[in-house]
Amino acid sequence: MQSEQISVFDIFKIGIGPSSSHTLGPWRAAQQFTAAVAGLGAAGQVVQVKILLYGSLAKTGRGHGTDVAVLLGLIGADPVTFDVGAVTPTVDQIRATGKLNFGGSHLIDFDYAEDLVFLFNESLPFHPNAVTFQAFLNTGKAFSATYYSIGGGFVVREGEAGSGKEMADLPFPIDKAQDLLHWCRKTGLKVSEVVMENELAWRSEAETRAGMLQLFAVMRDCIYRGCHTAGFLPGGLDVARRAASLNKRLIGARSYNDYTTWIDAIRQGGNGFNYILDWVSCFALAVNEENASFGRVVTAPTNGAAGVIPAVLQYFIVFCDGFSEEKILQFIACASEIGSIFKKGATISAAMGGCQAEIGVSSAMAAAALTECLGGSQRQVMMAAEIAMEHHLGLTCDPIGGLVQIPCIERNTMGAIKAITASQLALQTNPDKAKVSLDAVVNTMWETALDMNAKYKETSDGGLATNIPISLPEC
């Protein structure tokens, strides 16, 4: 049986918040459904569409924007290019007019209350995040398909195996961390170099580099935008955005005109421990406040954990002199391989594994990437990933009000700080003395996920979601 093949651009996807599994995945599923109907030559015959949301997509769907995502997908909008400022107005118009432009070319009646169904007490066995689309035709026939959003924006259609991505002849096939270490030892390549060699099986080096730099551009712009946008997050919890005020407090009277001069201004503040700690938190807050506001982010490996890797990368750029294309590419490539190993051996879906599958994985990815970029050996890279995940094991997903705000946003700051700490520990440790392997912690994470009570898996049925009244202000 051929192993799963995961590219850099599978782990890192450009999209719109707030959730990769509840927003980006269902959005992509809706796009796939409209394409399937068009492929049958039936798009112009559609008179009604119904959407059935199951399990976690139903329970936390409204808070995570699942309803918004499926409607935008059905009208042909693409999350990579769609104007984030048009998200709410477009959905409001569909609800107000009762009309939906199916596939972007065929106007049909649509009743939000009747045609979009939240099945709170029903789940499908394959995965908690399931959605069924039904298209009723003017011929009396109907076409339906069920999709599973399995985390990180990955979508699987019922009855189909895998993601449908073309299988390639990879020079370095990898399922486990031990496989990665084998290739590194055999070739002497760094983790990032192994990744870049594998990417050549799908596209040219120039295309890969351009795509990765585009990923960085989205991360960079997201941090900058989040650090300069004040106000409150949508959703009804009245959570105040903190990154902008923290940025202003830290930057003081220093002036800047763009991202580069902003970085220079930050560096002028020195490198004291508390100062750096505050900035890492600020970077992470900025991304996830943007994510919670339907902003454009990069899954890293998910939207809910989208702030960890950009925050650690920004720390590397600002405080470790890592502002070069080669270093940025190295960071992203190395991080992606660690994320791939967790997806293959466990899960990156909070609905399957709790928040350890999102913040924990992102922290492990960031720790590994930072370690390689700071000169760590291949074994120290994997040690850093192991340390970061080891100290996220068992972390639950219990979003208050079903929103990716509390405790999700702050957890990105914790994941980023843990990643930096894990990297420092690994760099100061002889990996020969390590007692826990990366593969062992991946297996442990998956076993923990299987044992975890379902109410702690992105359902808002337990934990903070049931113990904090949503009328209380954020602490």
C-alpha positions in Angstrom: 0.0 0.0 0.0 1.4 3.4 -1.0 1.9 5.8 1.9 0.3 9.2 2.1 2.2 11.9 0.3 2.0 15.4 1.8 3.5 18.5 0.3 4.5 21.8 1.9 1.4 23.3 0.3 -0.9 20.7 1.9 0.3 21.5 5.4 0.4 25.3 4.7 -2.7 26.6 2.9 -3.8 30.2 2.3 -7.4 30.7 3.4 -9.8 32.8 5.5 -10.5 32.3 9.2 -11.6 31.4 11.7 -11.1 27.6 11.3 -9.4 25.3 8.9 -11.6 22.3 9.7 -14.8 24.3 10.2 -14.3 27.1 7.7 -11.7 26.3 5.0 -12.5 22.6 4.8 -16.3 23.0 4.3 -15.6 25.9 1.9 -13.5 23.6 -0.2 -16.1 20.8 0.1 -18.7 23.2 -1.2 -16.5 24.1 -4.1 -15.9 20.4 -4.9 -19.6 19.8 -4.8 -20.5 22.6 -7.2 -17.7 21.3 -9.5 -19.1 17.8 -9.3 -22.6 19.0 -10.2 -21.2 21.0 -13.1 -19.2 17.9 -14.2 -22.5 16.1 -14.6 -23.8 18.9 -16.8 -26.5 19.6 -14.3 -25.5 23.0 -12.8 -28.2 24.9 -14.8 -30.9 22.4 -13.7 -30.5 23.0 -10.0 -33.5 24.4 -8.3 -32.7 23.8 -4.6 -29.6 23.1 -2.5 -29.7 21.7 1.0 -26.7 21.5 3.4 -26.6 19.0 6.3 -24.0 19.7 8.9 -23.1 16.8 11.3 -21.3 16.4 14.6 -18.7 19.1 15.4 -19.6 21.1 12.3 -23.1 21.4 13.7 -22.2 22.0 17.3 -19.6 24.7 16.8 -20.4 25.6 13.2 -21.9 29.0 13.6 -19.1 30.1 16.0 -16.5 28.8 13.5 -18.2 30.3 10.4 -19.2 27.0 8.8 -22.4 28.4 7.6 -20.6 31.3 6.0 -18.0 29.0 4.4 -20.4 26.6 2.7 -22.4 29.5 1.2 -19.4 31.2 -0.2 -18.1 27.9 -1.6 -21.4 27.3 -3.3 -21.4 30.6 -5.1 -17.9 29.9 -6.4 -15.8 32.2 -4.2 -12.3 31.0 -3.5 -10.8 31.5 0.0 -7.3 32.3 -1.4 -8.5 35.3 -3.4 -11.9 36.3 -2.1 -12.0 39.8 -0.6 -12.1 39.3 3.2 -14.0 42.6 3.5 -16.9 41.1 1.4 -17.4 37.9 3.5 -20.1 39.2 5.9 -21.9 41.5 3.3 -22.1 38.6 0.8 -23.6 36.2 3.3 -25.9 38.8 4.6 -27.2 39.5 1.1 -27.9 35.7 0.6 -29.9 35.6 3.8 -31.8 38.8 3.1 -32.7 38.1 -0.5 -33.2 34.4 -0.3 -31.2 34.0 -3.4 -28.0 32.0 -4.0 -25.9 32.2 -7.2 -25.0 28.5 -7.4 -21.5 28.0 -8.8 -21.4 31.7 -9.5 -23.6 31.4 -12.6 -27.1 30.1 -11.7 -29.4 31.9 -9.4 -31.7 29.8 -7.2 -33.9 30.3 -4.2 -32.2 29.6 -0.9 -33.8 29.7 2.6 -31.1 29.9 5.2 -33.3 28.6 8.0 -34.7 25.6 6.0 -31.9 24.7 3.6 -29.0 24.9 6.0 -29.5 22.2 8.6 -27.5 21.8 11.8 -27.8 18.2 13.0 -26.5 18.7 16.5 -27.2 15.2 17.7 -26.1 13.3 14.7 -22.5 12.2 13.7 -21.2 10.1 10.9 -18.7 7.4 11.8 -15.7 8.3 9.7 -15.0 11.7 11.2 -16.9 14.2 13.5 -16.6 17.0 10.8 -19.1 15.9 8.1 -21.2 17.8 5.7 -23.7 16.5 3.1 -24.7 18.6 0.1 -27.9 17.8 -1.8 -28.8 19.4 -5.2 -32.4 19.0 -6.4 -32.9 19.3 -10.2 -35.8 20.5 -12.3 -35.9 17.0 -13.8 -37.0 15.6 -10.5 -33.7 14.0 -9.9 -31.3 14.8 -7.0 -27.6 14.6 -6.5 -25.9 14.4 -3.1 -22.4 13.9 -1.8 -20.9 13.8 1.7 -17.5 15.3 2.6 -15.3 15.1 5.7 -13.2 18.0 6.8 -10.4 16.1 8.5 -8.3 19.0 9.8 -6.0 21.6 8.3 -8.3 22.2 5.4 -7.9 18.6 4.1 -11.2 17.3 2.7 -12.1 13.7 1.9 -15.2 12.8 -0.1 -17.1 9.8 1.1 -16.3 6.7 -1.0 -13.0 8.1 -2.2 -9.6 7.3 -0.8 -7.1 10.1 0.1 -7.1 13.7 -1.1 -7.1 13.0 -4.8 -3.6 14.6 -5.2 -1.4 13.1 -7.8 0.9 10.5 -6.4 4.6 11.2 -7.2 7.8 9.2 -7.2 9.4 10.8 -4.2 13.1 10.3 -3.7 12.7 10.3 0.0 9.4 8.6 1.1 8.6 9.4 4.7 5.9 8.0 7.0 7.6 8.3 10.4 10.3 10.4 12.0 12.6 7.4 11.9 12.2 7.4 8.1 13.2 11.1 8.0 16.2 10.5 10.2 17.2 7.6 8.0 17.3 9.8 4.9 19.1 12.6 6.7 21.8 10.2 7.9 22.2 8.5 4.6 22.5 11.7 2.5 23.7 14.2 5.1 20.9 16.5 4.1 19.1 18.8 6.5 15.4 18.2 7.1 14.5 21.2 5.0 16.7 19.9 2.2 15.0 16.5 2.1 11.7 18.4 1.9 12.9 20.5 -1.1 14.1 17.4 -2.9 10.7 15.7 -2.5 8.9 18.8 -3.7 10.7 18.6 -7.0 8.6 15.5 -7.7 5.6 17.8 -8.0 6.9 21.0 -9.4 10.0 23.0 -10.3 12.2 24.5 -7.6 11.3 28.0 -8.8 7.6 27.2 -8.4 8.1 25.8 -4.9 10.2 28.7 -3.8 7.7 31.2 -5.2 4.8 29.4 -3.5 6.6 29.3 -0.1 7.5 33.0 -0.3 3.8 33.7 -1.0 3.0 31.7 2.2 5.4 33.9 4.1 4.0 37.1 2.6 0.5 36.1 3.9 1.9 35.4 7.3 3.9 38.6 7.4 1.0 40.7 6.3 -1.3 39.0 8.8 1.0 39.8 11.7 1.5 43.4 10.5 -2.2 43.9 10.0 -3.1 42.3 13.3 -0.6 44.5 15.2 -2.2 47.6 13.8 -6.0 46.8 14.0 -7.8 47.7 17.2 -11.4 47.0 18.3 -13.4 43.9 19.3 -13.7 40.5 17.7 -17.0 39.4 16.1 -19.2 36.7 17.6 -20.8 38.2 20.6 -18.2 37.6 23.3 -17.0 41.2 23.2 -13.4 40.1 23.3 -11.1 43.1 22.8 -8.2 42.8 20.4 -4.9 43.2 22.3 -2.1 43.0 19.7 -2.5 46.6 18.5 -2.4 48.1 22.0 0.5 45.9 22.9 2.4 46.8 19.8 1.8 50.5 20.5 3.0 50.1 24.1 6.1 48.2 23.1 7.1 50.4 20.1 6.9 53.6 22.0 7.8 56.8 20.1 9.7 55.0 17.4 8.3 55.6 13.9 8.1 53.3 10.9 6.5 53.3 7.4 6.2 49.7 6.5 7.0 46.1 7.6 10.8 46.4 7.2 11.0 49.7 9.1 8.7 48.3 11.7 11.1 45.4 12.3 13.9 47.9 12.6 11.9 49.8 15.2 11.3 46.7 17.2 15.0 45.8 17.2 15.8 49.2 18.6 14.1 48.2 21.8 16.8 45.8 22.7 16.7 42.1 23.4 15.7 41.9 27.1 13.9 38.7 28.1 10.5 40.4 29.0 10.7 42.5 25.8 11.2 39.5 23.5 8.5 37.5 25.4 6.0 40.4 24.9 6.7 40.6 21.2 6.4 36.9 20.6 3.0 37.0 22.4 2.1 40.1 20.3 2.9 38.4 17.0 0.8 35.3 17.9 -2.1 37.4 19.2 -2.1 39.5 16.0 -2.5 36.4 13.7 -5.2 34.8 15.7 -7.2 38.0 16.2 -7.1 38.4 12.4 -8.2 34.7 12.1 -11.1 35.2 14.5 -12.2 38.2 12.3 -12.5 36.3 9.0 -9.0 37.6 8.0 -6.7 35.9 5.6 -4.2 33.5 7.3 -2.1 30.4 6.5 -3.1 27.1 8.0 -0.1 26.2 10.1 -1.1 23.4 10.2 -4.6 24.7 11.1 -6.3 28.1 11.4 -6.9 27.8 15.1 -3.2 27.3 15.6 -2.2 29.7 12.8 -0.3 32.1 15.0 2.4 29.8 16.5 4.6 29.3 13.4 4.4 33.0 12.2 5.2 34.2 15.7 8.2 31.9 16.1 9.3 32.8 12.5 8.9 36.5 13.3 11.0 36.0 16.5 13.7 34.4 14.3 13.6 37.2 11.8 13.6 40.0 14.3 15.7 38.8 17.2 17.9 36.1 15.5 18.9 37.9 12.3 16.9 35.5 10.2 15.5 38.0 7.7 16.6 36.3 4.4 14.8 34.4 1.8 16.9 31.3 2.3 16.3 31.2 6.0 12.6 31.8 5.7 12.3 29.0 3.1 14.4 26.7 5.3 12.1 27.4 8.3 8.9 26.7 6.3 10.2 23.6 4.7 11.4 22.0 7.9 8.2 22.9 9.8 6.1 21.3 7.1 7.7 17.9 7.3 7.1 17.7 11.1 3.5 18.6 10.5 3.2 15.9 7.8 4.6 13.3 10.3 1.9 14.2 12.8 -0.8 14.1 10.3 0.3 10.7 9.0 0.8 9.1 12.4 -1.9 10.9 14.5 -4.1 13.8 13.5 -4.1 17.6 13.1 -7.9 17.8 13.7 -9.1 19.1 17.1 -12.4 17.4 16.5 -10.4 14.1 16.5 -7.7 14.8 19.0 -8.4 18.0 21.0 -6.2 21.0 20.9 -3.0 18.9 21.3 -3.6 18.2 17.6 -3.5 21.8 16.7 -1.5 24.0 19.1 0.7 21.0 20.1 1.5 20.1 16.5 2.1 23.7 15.5 4.4 24.1 18.5 6.4 21.0 17.5 6.7 22.3 13.9 7.9 25.7 15.0 10.4 24.2 17.5 11.9 21.9 14.9 12.2 24.7 12.3 13.8 27.2 14.7 16.2 24.5 15.8 17.4 23.8 12.3 17.7 27.5 11.4 19.8 28.1 14.5 22.2 25.4 13.5 20.9 22.3 15.3 21.6 18.8 14.0 18.9 16.7 12.4 18.5 14.8 15.7 18.2 18.0 17.7 15.5 19.2 15.3 13.4 16.1 16.0 14.2 16.3 19.7 12.9 19.9 19.7 9.6 18.7 18.1 9.3 15.9 20.6 9.8 18.2 23.6 7.2 20.7 22.3 4.6 18.1 21.7 5.3 16.2 25.0 4.3 19.2 26.9 1.0 19.7 25.0 -0.2 16.1 25.4 -3.8 15.9 26.6 -4.6 19.6 25.7 -8.4 19.8 25.2 -10.4 21.8 22.7 -13.2 23.6 24.6 -13.9 26.9 22.8 -16.3 29.2 24.6 -19.4 29.9 22.6 -18.0 27.7 19.8 -15.8 30.6 18.8 -12.0 30.5 18.0 -11.3 33.1 20.6 -11.2 31.9 24.2 -9.0 30.1 25.0 -7.7 29.6 21.4 -6.0 32.9 20.8 -4.0 32.9 24.0 -3.0 29.3 23.4 -1.1 30.4 20.3 1.1 32.6 22.5 1.7 29.6 24.8 2.5 27.4 21.9 5.0 29.8 20.5 6.8 30.3 23.7 7.0 26.6 24.3 8.4 26.1 20.8 11.2 28.6 21.5 11.9 26.9 24.9 11.9 23.4 23.3 14.3 24.6 20.7 16.7 26.1 23.2 16.6 22.9 25.3 17.3 20.7 22.2 20.2 22.9 21.2 21.7 22.6 24.6 21.2 18.8 24.8 23.1 15.8 23.5 20.4 13.9 21.5 22.2 10.7 22.3 20.8 11.0 25.8 17.2 11.5 24.7 14.7 9.0 26.3 11.7 9.8 24.1 11.7 9.7 20.3 9.5 11.9 18.1 7.7 8.7 16.8 7.0 7.7 20.4 5.3 11.1 21.2 3.4 11.0 17.9 2.0 7.5 18.9 1.3 8.8 22.4 -0.6 11.8 21.1 -2.8 9.5 18.9 -3.5 7.2 21.8 -4.4 10.2 24.0 -6.7 11.4 21.2 -8.5 8.1 21.1 -8.9 8.0 24.9 -10.1 11.7 25.2 -13.7 12.3 26.0 -15.6 13.5 23.0 -16.8 16.6 24.9 -13.2 17.9 24.8 -12.9 17.6 21.0 -14.2 20.9 19.6 -17.8 20.4 20.6 -18.1 23.1 23.2 -19.8 20.5 25.4 -17.2 20.5 28.2 -14.3 22.3 29.8 -14.1 26.1 29.7 -17.0 26.2 27.2 -19.4 25.0 29.9 -17.8 26.6 33.0 -17.4 30.2 31.8 -20.6 32.2 31.3 -20.4 33.9 27.9 -21.7 37.1 29.4 -18.5 37.6 31.5 -15.7 39.8 30.1 -12.4 38.2 29.1 -10.0 38.0 32.0 
